[in-house]
């Protein structure tokens, strides 16, 4: 089973700001959310724990599982470039993303989806037919990207519809393909 966790709250989340690679560690509420997550997952024995390299995701994984996560760069947050840290209501959007014509340095959405899918594909090859519990700790975009791996990328590319709230999780299972004779 795959448990996809979104990190707990940070002060930037609380201030309704976009939070990318210049993000903050968990605040007090975020630590409480991670502790609540630990309580909800206490019956699960995790075989593997992976995290985005961002401190807030690492903290959430550690608090929720009591384990040191393996850092996976492909789970890193979407690079917002110049839009990182701006108040959400002030940002001009092009669909679900800040407008690339106004904010430089942003990651291409297809490149982002490809890197998340690349990691998930590797996990599926390695563990897809094994009974293991894997926790993946990331961000709103990460939980959305992983959800899209399992559910399919929507036509409008709004992968955020699969996202979790701060300190929450979703569960997925790799489909085991059996040969039909």
Buried (B, 14 or more C-beta within 10 A) or exposed (E): BBBBBBBBBBBBBEEEBBBBBEBBBBBEBBBBBBBBBBEEBEEBEBBBBBBBBBBBBBBBBBBBBEBEBEBBEBBBBBBBBEBBBBEEEEBEEEEBBBEBEEBEEBBEBEEBBEBBBEBBEEBBEEBBEEEBBBBBBBBBBBBBBBBBBBEEBEEEBBBBEBBBEBBBBBEBEBEEEEEEE
